């Protein structure tokens, strides 16, 4: 299992740095919508939402689709991700805390865990043999969308 830490750009920011032994990245989320980017290794991967009410996001590299995520229900905190690592599911796992599990079928292959009540850090652990770093960053970016939605209600 690889361990990553995610810190915000500023305390109340939804832009995040992610770093660990498998890589470093910067996750941006536009203030006026649910699109953004992941920057890593000098490359920028664009994330765009497929329409205002679609519940679909695409991560692309120079216009080529790499990953696709869908939110089957607007009432849940679950995403289905498909692409280079096969099919994954991101599911909220904590009632009060902002934790997520990354699953392949019934197997947990990663976790996103909140650092605590007074922390804005997140700790990510994942099976680096089963998921690549970019996919984990995309999963964290999607969870970030849910956290921002929850904060604005």
N, C-alpha and C positions, 0 to 999 in steps of 0.2 A: 504494500500500500504506500502510495506517495502522499505526503502531507504538504498542504499549501496554506498560506495565510492571506486573507483579503482585508485590506485597510481602505477606508474612504479617502478621497483626495482632500476633503475637509470634513469636519465632524458631521455636518448636516447634509453632506453631498451624497448623491447616488452614483457618482463616478468613483470607480474603485481601482486600486492597484492589487494585483494578484502575484504572489511570488512563492517560489519553493524550488526544490532540487530539479524539477522537471521543466521549469520555465518561468518567465516573467511576462506579465501582460497588463494592459490598462483597459478597463471597460468603461465606455461612455454611454450615457443614456440621455437623449435629447430632452430638454425641459418641456417642449411643446408637443410631445407625442411619444409613442412607444417604438422608437427606432433609435439606432445608435451604432456603435462600432466596438470592435476588439482590436487593439493594436499589440502586436507581438513580433519580435525578431525583425523590426523595421518594416513590417507589412501591416496593412489596415484591412480588416475584414468588416464589411458593411453588414448591418442588420436592419432589415426593414419589415414593417408590418404590412400585410396584404389587405389593406382596406381598414377603415376605422372600426368596424364591428366584426371583423373576420375571425379573430383569435388564432391567426396564422402568422408566423415569423419565418424569414429566410435569412440565413447567414451566407454571404457570398464573397468570393474572391475575384475581383475584376469582372463582375457580372456572372461568374460561374457559380451556380448553387452548390454549396458544400453540405449544409445542414438545413433541415426544415423542422419547425416545431409547431404543434397545434395544441390548443387548449380546448378539450372536448366539451367543457361546460364552463360558462362564465361564472358559475357559483362555486367552483372547486379551485383548489390550488394545485392542480395537476396538469402536467404537460406531457405530450408524447413527442419524442425527438427521433427523427430518422435521418440517416445519412451514412457517412463513412464508417461509423462504428456499429452499424445495424440499427435496430430499434431499441430505444431506451424510454423510460418513463421517469419523470421527476414528480415526486409526491411529497406534500407537506407531512411531516411526522411529529410535530409538536403542537400542542394546543395553545400554549401561551408563548412559548419561545418560537423563534423563526427558524426552524430546522427543516431540512429536506433530505430525502433519500433518493439516490439515483439507482434505478433498477433495470435489469435486463431480465424480463420475465419475472420470476419470483425471487431471483437472486439480487441482493443488494451489492452493487459494484462501486458505490460512492456515497458520501455523506457531506452535507453542507450544514455546519452547526454554528449557531450564534455564540459569540464570546461571553455573553452574560447580560444581565439587566442594564448595566451602565456602560456597556461597551458597544462600539459600532464595528468591531472586528468580526470576521467569520473565519472559521477553520474548515478546510476542505480535505477530506481523505478520499482516495480513489484507487482502484486497481489499475495501475498504469499499463498492465498487459492487456486490459480489456477496453480501456477508453483512452483516447489521446487528450493531451492538454487543452487543445482548442475546444474540444467538445465539452470538457469540464467547465471551461470559461463561459461557453454559451449557456450551459445549465445554470451557472451562477448569475449570468446576465438576466435570464428569464426569471429566476427567483427574485432578483432585484426589481423587476417590473411589478411583481406581486407586492413586495414590501412598499414600494412607492404608492401603489394604489391604496393599500391599507392605511398608509400615513395620511392620505388626502381625504379619507372619509370620516 
